[in-house]
């Protein structure tokens, strides 16, 4: 009798950036690694998708390099 492989369903977290105080840094919801918008090295996280409407960034999807969790970032401020 063969067992079916069970695919693990990854949990996607959502963070609204308008609810974050300070410089925009926040801990990974799963492992608490500090994710900073100033970090362009992709050592802590990697950008995997972006959503742009009318030339405005509205959503960013990142993956934590430490634990592999996916986080959806919303709440980007429109350009003035």
C-alpha positions in Angstrom: 0.0 0.0 0.0 1.4 3.4 -1.0 1.1 6.5 1.1 0.3 9.7 -0.6 2.8 12.5 -0.1 1.3 15.3 2.0 2.4 18.7 0.8 3.0 21.2 3.6 0.9 24.3 3.1 3.0 27.3 3.8 1.5 30.1 5.8 1.7 33.5 4.3 1.8 36.4 6.8 0.5 39.9 6.0 2.0 43.0 7.5 0.4 46.5 7.0 3.3 48.9 6.9 1.1 51.8 8.0 0.8 50.1 11.4 4.6 50.0 12.0 6.4 52.8 13.9 9.9 53.9 13.3 12.1 53.3 10.2 10.0 50.5 8.7 12.0 47.6 10.2 9.9 44.7 11.6 10.6 41.2 12.9 9.8 38.2 10.7 6.4 36.9 12.0 7.8 33.4 12.3 11.5 33.6 13.4 11.9 37.2 14.6 14.8 38.0 12.2 14.9 41.8 11.7 13.7 42.7 8.2 14.7 46.3 7.3 13.9 48.3 4.2 17.4 49.6 4.3 18.9 46.1 3.8 19.4 45.8 0.0 21.9 42.9 0.3 19.1 40.1 0.4 21.0 38.5 3.3 17.9 38.4 5.5 15.1 38.4 3.0 14.4 38.2 -0.7 11.7 40.0 -2.7 9.8 37.4 -4.8 6.9 39.5 -6.2 5.6 43.0 -6.5 2.2 44.4 -7.3 2.1 47.9 -9.0 -1.1 49.7 -9.9 -0.9 53.0 -11.8 2.9 53.2 -11.3 2.4 52.9 -7.5 3.8 50.0 -5.5 0.8 48.6 -3.6 2.1 45.2 -2.4 5.4 43.4 -2.0 5.9 39.7 -1.3 9.1 38.7 0.5 10.6 35.4 1.7 12.7 35.3 4.9 16.1 33.7 4.2 16.3 32.5 7.8 13.1 30.4 8.1 11.6 30.5 4.6 8.3 32.1 5.6 6.4 34.2 3.1 5.2 37.7 4.1 3.0 40.0 2.1 3.6 43.7 2.8 0.8 46.2 2.2 0.2 49.8 3.2 2.8 51.6 1.0 2.5 55.3 1.0 1.5 56.9 -2.3 4.0 59.3 -3.9 3.3 62.9 -3.3 
